[in-house]
Amino acid sequence: MATAIEVIEVPPYVSDEEEDVNDNVHIERKKRAKKKQRKWMKEMVFKNADEAEQAVANEGQWSEYYTNTTSYGKKKVFRCNRVKRRGNQCGAGIYLLFNSTNEEVVLFRDTSEHTHDLIQQKCTRIADDVKVVIKEFYELDENIFRERFPLSRFKILTLEIVEK
């Protein structure tokens, strides 16, 4: 008994929806901000690392930002600590270059001015006016606190504070 097998080639299935999705996919990438080009001016030369670190600490406005090791030596960059570390940074900056060939440490300062006053900080705390109103409600008698009137008064006061 011989059976004949017939081979039929079927084209791959492609739906209309799949074609539309693949053709119209546009990946939106967030553009990176341009890196700020700083102009560094040599300011002072210290005899050793302790003197340099003490001079930076005495200014009282610098926090260590990052450290790089280069062929010239170790470079320790400081940022203005009048703004938070996460977020927009002040335009001013300094760095110490610990020379790899000798004990000298060179202080370089950025030529740009401080901009920490212009940077707005997000307020994540409860305003002091709102805290006072909340304390007033806790000091009230419990029966009055359960009434509807103080709650509506609280809403009005908070709206006035928010509008300011």
C-alpha positions, 0 to 999 in steps of 0.5 A: 500500500503506497501513499502519496504525501503531498507537501504544500508550503504555507506562507508565514502568518502576518496580521495587519496589527503587527505590521502597524505596531512595528512600523510606527514604533518610535523610541523617545529617548531623553536628551542628555544635558550638555556637560558644563565646561568649567574654566579652572584657575590655579589659586594656591600651592600647599606643601602637603595634603593636610594644609590643603584639606584644612584650607578647604574645610576652613572655607566651610562651604565645600563638600567632596563631590568625586575623585579622579586619578590622573597621570598628574595625580589624584584630583579631588573635586568639591561642590558648593554645599549650599544646595542638596547633592541630588539635583541642580548644583551651584555653578561654583566649584574647586578641586585639589590636585595631589601631585603624583611626583612630589608632596605638593597640593594645588588648589584650583577654583572655578571662575564662575560665580555661586548660583545657589541662591537662584536654585529653587528647592522643592519644599517637601515639609508641612508648612509651619502655618498648617502645623499650627492649625493642626495643633489647634484642632488637637487641643479642642474638645473632642465633641467639637472636633467631631463636628463638621464646622472645624473640619470646614474651617481647616479646609479654608485655612489650608487653602488660604495658606496654599494660595500664599 
